[in-house]
């Protein structure tokens, strides 16, 4: 069983050791992680987090696997400059005395980001929930066309949820990535395929 830790103090130590400029980026991460404690869905409590020599990023794991999202673009942006990046998968399981607790899994960013680039799926639909309770579900292309109009009419969205064509396929790809993170490797075929016998 994995040992649960206080997440923010752990990440703060990583920032002190590894992020030499723009340490204030971590303030945004702390707010995001603290808010996520109240979320009921696990997808809203699971993040990828990176410390770079210049700044940090905290993005939702699920959205990293969806190509058109900001989270995917951010996470894959540093693929060619992986040196100096310390990355983790964070799973928030609860809180203790108001502090987020959970599990933190180290990632080998250089390898992991290449898998993400191959595994990511296109966004098919977008579900938007506004502060007044209004919810819209649109095809991604339609959302891109009328995003500004929707914001003007309903205000800044309270929640945006991107979805692929096949939700089960997205889940499968995320679970496969978790196996890689635990050291699993694909088996190479060592034998030639058998020829059919009569």
N, C-alpha and C positions, 0 to 999 in steps of 0.2 A: 504493500500500500504506500502511495506517495505521501510524503510529509508535507503538510500545509504550512505555509509561511506567511508572514506579513509582507505583502507584495511591494508596497511603496518604499519602505526602508531598504529592501533588497535592491530595487531598481535605482534608488538614490545613491547607493554605494557604487553601482556600476557607472553612473553618471560622473561621480567624483573621480573615479579611476580613469575613465575613458573619454569623456566629452570635455574638451578643453575650451571650446567656444560655444556660445549660444546655449548655455546650460539652462537658461530660462525657458527653453522649449519644453523642458520637463514639467513645468507648471501646467501646461495644457494636458499632458499625459495624466498627471495626478487628478485633475478635474474629471477627465474621461473615465478613469478607473474608479474613482469615488462614486460617480453617477451610476456606473454599471452595477454596483453592489445592489441597487434597488431593482434591477431588471429581472423579470421572471424567466425569460427564455435564455437558454445556454448560449445561443448564437450571439446574444448581446453582451455576454460576459466572457467571451473568448477573443483574445487579441494577439497580434504579432507586435512586438516592440523591438526597436533597435536604438542602440547608442552608437553615434558616429563621433569622430573627433570634433565635428562641427554640428552639434544639434542632435535631437532625438525625434522619433516618430512612434506613434501608437495607433494601430489600425485594426479594424475588425477582421478576424481571420476569414470569415465567410466571404466578405466583400473582396478580399485579396484574390479569391478564385474567380472573380467576375471581371472580365477584361475592361469594360468601359468605366468602371468605378474609379473614383479618386484614390481609393485604398490600393487597388491593383497598380495604378500608375505610380503612386508613391513607393510602394514596396519594391517594385521591379526597377525603378529609376536608377538605383545604385548598383545594379548588377555588374557594371564594368569597373566599379571602384569599391570592391568589397573589402579591401584591406582596411583594418582598423574598425570594422563594424562588429559589434557584439549584439547578437539577436536572440530573442526568446519568444516562446509561445506562452501566454499567460492565461490561466483559467481561474476565474474568480468563483469561489465556492461559497463565500459568505463574508461575514465581518466579525471582528472582535473589538469591542470598545470603540466602534466607529471606524476601525481600520480594515481595509479590504484584505481578506486572507484567501489563499488558494494555492495553486501549483504553478511552478515556473519551470519550463523545459528549455534548456539551451538549444539553439539552432546553429547549424553550420551554414551561415548565410550564403556563401558563394555557391554551394551545392543546392541548397534549398530553393534559392530564387530561380535557378535554371529549371527545376521541377515545376515550380509555380508557372513559369512562362509556358511550359508545355501543357500543363493540366488545366489552365484557366479556360472558362467557358464564356461565350458571349451573353450579354444581358438580353433577355427577351421582353420582360415586363418590369414595370416600376409601380409600386404601391406607395402613395403619399398620404400621410395623415397630417392634418392642419390643427392648430390650437383650438379652433371652434368645433373640432370633432369630425369635420368633413374629410372623407377618404376618397381618393381617386385611384383607379388602377388603369394604367395605360400601357400600350406597347412602347418599348424604349424609344423608337424613332419618333413617335408622336410626342412623348414626354420632352425630348430634346427640342422639338419645334415650338411647343407651347409652354415651356418651363417658366419663362419670364411672365407671361400672361397669368399663369396660375399663381405665382408668387404675388403679383399685384392684386389679384382678386381675393386670395385667401390668406396672404401673409406668409412669413417664413415657415416652412414645414416643421412639424414637431418630430416627424420620423419619415425617413425614406427607406424603403426596402426594395432592393434590386433582386430579380429572380431570373434564373436561366429557363430555357425551354423545358428542361427535365430536372426537377429538384432532386430526384433519387440519384441521378448521375453526379450532381454536385456533391451530395453527401458521400458518395462512394469515393470521389477524388480526394475529398478532405480526409476521410478515414485512411485512405492509402498513404497520404502524406504523413499522417500520424505514425504509421508503421515504419516509414522511412526514418522518421525522427528518432525512433527507438532502435535503429540499427538494422532493420530488415533490408535485405537486398534481393533484387530479382534473381532467380536462378537462371544461369546460362544453359542453353541446350548443349549437352556434351555428346549426345548420340545423334546420328543422322536419322531422319524419320524412316520408319519401317516401310518397306514396299508391300503392297497388298499381296497376300498369298491366295492361291486358288484352291 
